[in-house]
Amino acid sequence: MSTLTTSFGDSAIMMRRNLKHTLRNLVTVFQAVLFPLVMMLMFVYVFGGAFKVQGKYIDYAVPGLLVMAITYGLGPTAAAVNGDMTKGIINRFKAMDVPHGAVLAGHVVSTTLRSLIADAAIIGVGFAMGFRPHASPLQWLAAIGIMLLLAFATSWLTVAMGLGAKTVESAGMATVPLIMLPFLSSAFVPADTMGPGIRQFAQYQPFTPIIETLRGLLTGHPQTGTALTALAWCVGLTIAGYLWAVATFRKRA
Amino acid sequence: MKSSAIAVSGLRKTHGNKLVLDGIGFEVPAGSVFSMLGPNGAGKTTTVNVLTTLTKADAGTVRIAGHDVATATRQVRKVIGVTGQFAAVDELLTGRENLRLMADLKRVRSGDRLVTRLLERFDLVESADKMAATYSGGMRRKLDLAMTLVGDPQIIFLDEPTTGLDPRSRRTMWQIVRELVAEGTTIFLTTQYLEEADQLADRIAVLDQGHLVAQGTPEELKRQVPGSHVRLRFADLFELDQAARVLTGATRDDQELTLRVPGDGGPRSLRALLDLLDEHLINAEEFSVHTPDLDDVFFALTGQTTTEAIAR
């Protein structure tokens, strides 16, 4: 067996392990899938009436909620990665010659899958609540692609944070900034309604172009410039997260 | 020539500016049990980590089954199994799933059969489908060791396999180690207990603050340690005087009103001792038997007790 197929097989075994963890841990399921749905109900039925946006509020909010749902599931991953490092199981894998890439990739892929399931739930419940997108099949595909890329990028960042944290608890906390970022973007209200300072931050932070791209695709009016910015952010964050994760792993294990 | 399963020479390792291993060396013949004995902080776990490719040494060579750990890491990892000091089991998986994970990673064909066999061997069948998080300390260690055995490693490293276990689980662990040796596996184990090393090991090395202060068979080692003794306490100096006159060769302590009588501590010699006291109508207030423990070994070999060694 070549090294590449071995690594691939090991990654698949690790991914299965992490998926089992997710299913066994109800808190993870709640945090990653149910909590974003609760947020959606709150934003659409409680706050939404007070916000002034073009068109129906749910059509405006769903793209932001999709991004938020991705970030909400990251905390458990950071904690799980940290647990692997601090509870000795990583030494077992290392002594068994399981490539470290496989251990990390297992977390990244299972987290990405979990994020996409959370997004599917948002879209499904969104439809039931009156969400009516106007995307063509190709635009849907592009939107799913953006979600996948963002989930992949934030998963690598989260794995790096989990590796860097000293304890399981602080690892979970480390992802809070990622959870906060959608609130400081155009996810729930347009950036130009925000106060000075915050407005500029919201305009230039990575999540705004990503949310705007999703919004454009789902309403059927995508903008190439924003889409390219979003794409660049996703790829950039993935590379940064990957390099950070690998460097931290080498230092620790 | 049959090569050693483990050959270590001039092994040095520092953590920061603290010297953890100061040029230790030893050899372990294939199919034997080698025990590294030492208190907390002596460098036992560091030794295991270097030998199992988890940590790189600063100097010295380590060969496992003939492969250099530094240059042939992959070959080394193929022949070893490691059970670390803290049970490295996946708590969110069941016992069966933990074993299955190992079988999958080792690409064991007919993994199911192997898993069932290991569950039976380690008496874990009843809890096989419960999450490892619900296991007791002893069950975790058993599962951990069972996981280590997947893939039939030639050389197994056990880092303090019985620390924190109750006496019954400890005996089970010992039994498993003996079975493994009978199958031809080489075992390297670290322990804080002289009794454990004595029970299991063909050869013992005593590690103290990064130095090997003694190596040999259990018998050779125990010869260097003051033997067991009986301690007698008396009501007053008069009784002590009388006893000291009868029991020549005993060491007396006037302050404590005690006599320290060397002996093997066996029932026969104890009866003889008590008969002798009776014969001379001497009454002892207190009577206790002391067998040599790690503290005695350390005192004998390093001139200091383990507690001092830790404090320094």
Boltz contact constraints between the chains, C-beta under 6 A:
constraints:
  - contact:
      token1: [A, 13]
      token2: [B, 104]
      max_distance: 6.0
  - contact:
      token1: [A, 13]
      token2: [B, 105]
      max_distance: 6.0
  - contact:
      token1: [A, 21]
      token2: [B, 92]
      max_distance: 6.0
  - contact:
      token1: [A, 24]
      token2: [B, 92]
      max_distance: 6.0
  - contact:
      token1: [A, 88]
      token2: [B, 84]
      max_distance: 6.0
  - contact:
      token1: [A, 88]
      token2: [B, 86]
      max_distance: 6.0
  - contact:
      token1: [A, 88]
      token2: [B, 88]
      max_distance: 6.0
  - contact:
      token1: [A, 89]
      token2: [B, 88]
      max_distance: 6.0
  - contact:
      token1: [A, 91]
      token2: [B, 54]
      max_distance: 6.0
  - contact:
      token1: [A, 91]
      token2: [B, 84]
      max_distance: 6.0
  - contact:
      token1: [A, 92]
      token2: [B, 88]
      max_distance: 6.0
  - contact:
      token1: [A, 94]
      token2: [B, 54]
      max_distance: 6.0
  - contact:
      token1: [A, 95]
      token2: [B, 52]
      max_distance: 6.0
  - contact:
      token1: [A, 95]
      token2: [B, 82]
      max_distance: 6.0
  - contact:
      token1: [A, 96]
      token2: [B, 105]
      max_distance: 6.0
  - contact:
      token1: [A, 97]
      token2: [B, 74]
      max_distance: 6.0
  - contact:
      token1: [A, 97]
      token2: [B, 77]
      max_distance: 6.0
  - contact:
      token1: [A, 98]
      token2: [B, 105]
      max_distance: 6.0
